[in-house]
Amino acid sequence: MSFPNMESLRARTKQRGFREPLEGESEADYRTSFADFMVKVDIVESSEIRSGKGWDEQDPSELVGHLLFSR
């Protein structure tokens, strides 16, 4: 899955029961908060959220970095 923009990100947060963006919260900060929330649920999806790209679209070193350092 990929989350290239705020619209796709917000659609997924509703499915996962995550909060709405806070007033004035940037997309980057919201994306990071949601990725942190998801890391224990689905680490691959967390990486997809963090990067905005599906696992198959990420550079292998980027994917491994997210998987190793997101815990």
N, C-alpha and C positions, 0 to 999 in steps of 0.2 A: 504494500500500500504506500501511496505517497501523499504528502500533505503540503502541496506547493504554496498554498495561500491561506489566509485567515478563514475564508469561507469553508474550506475543506477541513481545517483544523477544528473549527467550532462545531461542525457537523459531527465529527468523531468524539469531541468532548461530551456532547449530549448523549451519545450512545454509551459512553463509558462512565457517565455520572460524575463528570468533573465540573467544576464551577465555571461560571461565565467570567469573561475578562473583567478585571477591576477597572474602575474609571481611570483613564490615563495610562493604563498598562500597555506597553508596546507589544507588538506581535512576538518579537524575540523573547521577551520576558515571559509572556504567556506560554509560548512554545516550550521554553525551558521548564517552567512549572509543571506543565502537563507531562512532559517527558519524564521528569523526576517522579511524578505520581505513578506513571505507568511502568517504571523500571522493574518493580517487583511483580507486576501482573504479567507483562510480556516484554522481555528485554529487547527483542528484535523490533517490535512496534515502537518501543521507546526510542530506539535509534532512528527509526523512520520519522518519528515526530520531531526529534531533535534536528535532524538534517533537512527535513522536508522532502526527502527522496526515499523511494522504496529501497529495500535491501539490495535488490538486483540492479539498482541505478547508482549505488554508492561505490566509491573507490574502495577496494578491499581493505586498505589501511585505515580508512575512515570508519568503516563498519567495525573492524576489529577494535579500534580505539574506543568507539562508543560501547561496545560489548564489554571490554575489559575495565573501563574507567567509569562506568555509570552505576556501579553498585555501591 
